[in-house]
Amino acid sequence: TALAMAKALAAKAPVALKAILHAVHGAALHPDCARILEAEAFGEAAASADAREGVAAFLEKRTPTFTGR
């Protein structure tokens, strides 16, 4: 199960995974700090080349090729 989960996560956009981990680690902070970290992480992920690739791949009905940028 862990290996299957690791493979599924490895296929996702590296920028988004980094943002998720950043937000999860920040969740232990004060709620206001955690919200700021989450907003920053979302902004970085949404502005990435991987985000644009994900949208383009979805619209073109193809598998995305993420670069980690």
C-alpha positions as CSV (number, residue, x, y, z in Angstrom):
1,T,0.0,0.0,0.0
2,A,2.8,2.4,0.9
3,L,4.6,1.7,-2.3
4,A,1.5,2.3,-4.4
5,M,0.9,5.6,-2.6
6,A,4.5,6.6,-3.1
7,K,4.2,5.9,-6.9
8,A,1.0,7.8,-7.1
9,L,2.5,10.8,-5.3
10,A,5.7,10.7,-7.5
11,A,3.5,11.1,-10.6
12,K,2.1,14.4,-9.2
13,A,3.5,17.9,-9.8
14,P,6.6,18.4,-7.5
15,V,5.8,22.0,-6.9
16,A,2.3,21.1,-5.6
17,L,3.7,18.4,-3.4
18,K,6.2,20.8,-1.9
19,A,3.4,23.3,-1.2
20,I,1.3,20.6,0.4
21,L,4.1,19.4,2.7
22,H,4.9,23.1,3.6
23,A,1.2,23.7,4.5
24,V,1.0,20.4,6.5
25,H,4.1,21.2,8.5
26,G,2.8,24.7,9.2
27,A,-0.6,23.3,10.4
28,A,1.0,22.8,13.9
29,L,1.5,26.6,14.2
30,H,-0.9,29.2,15.3
31,P,-4.0,29.1,13.1
32,D,-3.2,32.6,11.7
33,C,0.4,31.6,10.8
34,A,-0.9,28.3,9.2
35,R,-3.3,30.2,7.0
36,I,-0.6,32.6,5.8
37,L,1.7,29.6,5.0
38,E,-1.1,27.9,3.2
39,A,-1.9,31.0,1.1
40,E,1.7,31.5,0.2
41,A,2.1,27.8,-0.8
42,F,-1.0,28.0,-2.9
43,G,0.2,31.2,-4.6
44,E,3.6,29.6,-5.5
45,A,2.0,26.4,-6.8
46,A,-0.7,28.2,-8.8
47,A,1.9,30.4,-10.5
48,S,4.2,27.5,-11.5
49,A,4.9,26.1,-14.9
50,D,3.6,22.8,-13.5
51,A,0.2,24.4,-12.9
52,R,0.1,25.6,-16.4
53,E,1.1,22.2,-17.7
54,G,-1.5,20.5,-15.6
55,V,-4.3,22.8,-17.0
56,A,-3.1,22.4,-20.5
57,A,-2.9,18.6,-20.2
58,F,-6.4,18.5,-18.8
59,L,-7.8,20.6,-21.6
60,E,-5.9,18.6,-24.2
61,K,-7.0,15.3,-22.6
62,R,-3.4,14.0,-22.1
63,T,-1.2,13.0,-19.3
64,P,0.8,16.0,-17.9
65,T,4.6,16.1,-18.0
66,F,5.7,17.9,-14.8
67,T,9.1,19.5,-14.6
68,G,9.2,20.7,-11.0
69,R,9.2,24.4,-12.1
